[in-house]
């Protein structure tokens, strides 16, 4: 992370340079160096920026979450992964004979919060949830512009299975995409 930053000086003085992460620039501007992990928490070399994507209907129409339904998306990690943030997006899919909104005044309208989310991790046959219950997307993930930064990087070893569960709260079908931003090594 520290090797992939921009070098910046707020005053223009070359003697006062400090690193700035491009991931955090929109959120914290020039003060984002305070949010970068310490060097002791990162591998010495070989980190490649990567995003784990849990797609519920954007590129896989079969994964669209039906009204008041749940969808499960597992992902097995090929390499060690260090997660630093989470982001998510959702919308009502275009009409493809997939959405059948219930009758009512708000049929076909996306509500907020649109869905609940939980993430499970399986390591050596043991499975645990990241959150003790399903929580709203507003609490679990940020947006593309303002991702939710983890308080410390999350290490996911190679071979672990990370699963995302999305529960639709609306009366119409939902497309959602949850991403974990970080790096593999």
DOLO-820540 format. One record per residue (C-alpha): residue number from 1; residue in one letter; x, y, z. Coordinates in Angstrom, 2 decimals. Layout:
% residues N
   timar   mifi      east     north        up
     NUM      a         X         Y         Z
...
END
This chain:
% residues 185
   timar   mifi      east     north        up
       1      x      0.00      0.00      0.00
       2      x      2.77      2.42      0.86
       3      x      4.65      1.51     -2.31
       4      x      1.65      2.38     -4.52
       5      x      0.89      5.85     -3.21
       6      x      1.25      9.29     -4.66
       7      x      3.85     11.59     -3.12
       8      x      2.37     14.92     -2.11
       9      x      3.28     18.18     -0.45
      10      x      0.48     20.49      0.68
      11      x      2.80     23.51      0.84
      12      x      4.70     22.76     -2.38
      13      x      7.91     22.41     -0.38
      14      x      9.87     19.37     -1.59
      15      x     11.25     18.83      1.92
      16      x      7.76     18.16      3.30
      17      x      6.62     15.23      1.15
      18      x      4.38     12.46      2.47
      19      x      2.51      9.53      0.90
      20      x     -1.12      9.80     -0.18
      21      x     -3.19      6.76     -1.14
      22      x     -5.20      7.11     -4.37
      23      x     -7.88      4.87     -2.79
      24      x     -8.53      7.37     -0.03
      25      x     -8.02     10.68     -1.81
      26      x    -11.72     11.33     -2.50
      27      x    -12.57     10.62      1.11
      28      x     -9.83     12.32      3.12
      29      x     -7.97     14.48      0.57
      30      x     -4.45     15.35      1.78
      31      x     -4.96     13.99      5.30
      32      x     -5.46     10.42      4.13
      33      x     -1.91      9.38      5.08
      34      x     -3.30      8.99      8.61
      35      x     -5.52      6.13      7.43
      36      x     -2.81      4.04      5.76
      37      x     -1.81      0.85      7.62
      38      x      1.57      0.75      9.36
      39      x      4.44     -0.83      7.45
      40      x      4.67     -3.59     10.06
      41      x      1.16     -4.75      9.05
      42      x      2.09     -5.17      5.37
      43      x      4.23     -7.73      3.53
      44      x      7.65     -6.49      2.46
      45      x      7.10     -7.04     -1.29
      46      x      4.85     -8.68     -3.86
      47      x      1.51     -7.03     -3.05
      48      x     -0.85     -6.64     -6.01
      49      x     -3.93     -4.46     -5.74
      50      x     -7.03     -6.63     -6.01
      51      x    -10.76     -6.46     -5.38
      52      x    -12.94     -9.37     -4.26
      53      x    -16.29     -8.94     -5.98
      54      x    -19.53    -10.57     -4.86
      55      x    -21.92     -9.98     -7.77
      56      x    -25.66    -10.41     -7.31
      57      x    -27.18     -9.69    -10.72
      58      x    -25.00     -7.09    -12.47
      59      x    -22.96     -9.50    -14.61
      60      x    -24.80    -12.70    -13.58
      61      x    -28.56    -12.19    -14.15
      62      x    -29.31    -15.55    -12.51
      63      x    -28.01    -14.13     -9.20
      64      x    -30.60    -11.31     -8.98
      65      x    -32.09    -11.31     -5.48
      66      x    -35.88    -11.72     -5.60
      67      x    -38.33     -9.70     -3.48
      68      x    -37.85    -10.47      0.24
      69      x    -35.40    -13.25     -0.70
      70      x    -31.76    -14.14      0.03
      71      x    -28.81    -14.99     -2.18
      72      x    -25.48    -16.63     -1.25
      73      x    -22.16    -16.08     -3.12
      74      x    -19.03    -18.07     -2.09
      75      x    -15.49    -17.22     -3.23
      76      x    -12.37    -19.34     -2.57
      77      x     -9.15    -17.34     -2.32
      78      x     -6.25    -18.52     -4.53
      79      x     -3.69    -16.26     -2.75
      80      x     -3.29    -14.55      0.60
      81      x     -5.40    -11.38      0.68
      82      x     -5.23     -8.29      2.85
      83      x     -8.52     -6.35      2.89
      84      x     -8.56     -2.64      3.76
      85      x    -12.08     -1.49      2.82
      86      x    -15.54     -2.56      1.63
      87      x    -17.91     -0.92     -0.81
      88      x    -21.29     -1.81     -2.24
      89      x    -23.94     -0.72     -4.70
      90      x    -27.50     -1.83     -5.47
      91      x    -30.37     -0.96     -7.77
      92      x    -33.62     -2.27     -9.15
      93      x    -32.82     -4.23    -12.33
      94      x    -34.32     -3.17    -15.65
      95      x    -37.43     -5.07    -16.62
      96      x    -36.36     -8.47    -18.01
      97      x    -39.41    -10.46    -16.92
      98      x    -37.37    -11.11    -13.77
      99      x    -38.91     -8.50    -11.52
     100      x    -42.46     -9.01    -10.40
     101      x    -43.16     -6.21     -7.94
     102      x    -45.92     -6.72     -5.45
     103      x    -49.01     -4.54     -5.67
     104      x    -48.88     -1.37     -3.65
     105      x    -47.96      2.27     -3.71
     106      x    -44.21      1.59     -3.67
     107      x    -44.08     -1.28     -6.17
     108      x    -40.84     -1.14     -8.15
     109      x    -39.26      1.56     -5.97
     110      x    -35.92      0.93     -4.27
     111      x    -36.06      1.47     -0.53
     112      x    -33.24      2.40      1.83
     113      x    -31.79      0.32      3.32
     114      x    -32.29     -1.94      0.31
     115      x    -30.67     -5.07      1.72
     116      x    -29.03     -6.76      4.68
     117      x    -25.56     -8.24      4.30
     118      x    -23.35    -10.65      6.20
     119      x    -19.99    -12.18      5.34
     120      x    -18.88    -15.66      6.38
     121      x    -15.34    -17.00      6.36
     122      x    -14.41    -20.70      6.32
     123      x    -10.91    -21.76      7.40
     124      x     -9.91    -25.42      7.86
     125      x    -13.55    -26.50      8.10
     126      x    -14.52    -23.87     10.68
     127      x    -17.00    -21.19      9.60
     128      x    -17.70    -17.89     11.34
     129      x    -19.56    -14.70     10.53
     130      x    -17.87    -11.31     10.37
     131      x    -20.95     -9.72     11.96
     132      x    -23.02    -11.35     14.71
     133      x    -26.20    -10.74     12.68
     134      x    -27.19     -9.45      9.25
     135      x    -26.72     -5.70      9.11
     136      x    -27.86     -3.03      6.68
     137      x    -25.71     -2.13      3.73
     138      x    -25.33      1.39      5.15
     139      x    -23.52     -0.08      8.18
     140      x    -21.60     -2.91      6.48
     141      x    -20.23     -1.36      3.30
     142      x    -19.59      2.10      1.97
     143      x    -20.05      3.38     -1.56
     144      x    -17.67      3.55     -4.47
     145      x    -16.87      7.16     -3.62
     146      x    -16.63      6.58      0.14
     147      x    -15.68      2.97      0.91
     148      x    -15.97      1.77      4.50
     149      x    -12.38      1.58      5.78
     150      x    -11.61     -1.29      8.17
     151      x    -10.03     -0.18     11.45
     152      x     -7.14     -2.56     10.74
     153      x     -6.37     -4.64      7.63
     154      x     -8.12     -8.04      7.49
     155      x     -5.91    -10.99      6.59
     156      x     -7.55    -13.77      4.55
     157      x     -5.22    -16.76      3.97
     158      x     -5.08    -18.64      0.67
     159      x     -7.59    -21.49      0.50
     160      x    -10.18    -19.81      2.73
     161      x    -13.71    -19.46      1.43
     162      x    -15.34    -16.06      1.90
     163      x    -19.10    -15.99      1.35
     164      x    -21.43    -13.02      1.10
     165      x    -25.12    -13.30      1.95
     166      x    -27.52    -10.59      0.75
     167      x    -31.14    -10.41      1.97
     168      x    -33.44     -8.18     -0.07
     169      x    -35.73     -5.96      2.03
     170      x    -37.76     -4.58     -0.86
     171      x    -40.87     -5.70     -2.70
     172      x    -39.05     -5.89     -6.04
     173      x    -36.00     -7.72     -7.35
     174      x    -32.60     -6.29     -6.50
     175      x    -29.15     -6.23     -8.07
     176      x    -26.31     -5.76     -5.62
     177      x    -22.54     -5.84     -5.74
     178      x    -20.33     -6.02     -2.65
     179      x    -16.57     -5.55     -3.00
     180      x    -13.69     -5.97     -0.59
     181      x    -10.78     -3.75     -1.59
     182      x     -7.22     -4.73     -0.78
     183      x     -4.21     -6.57     -2.12
     184      x     -3.09    -10.15     -2.69
     185      x      0.38    -11.52     -2.10
END
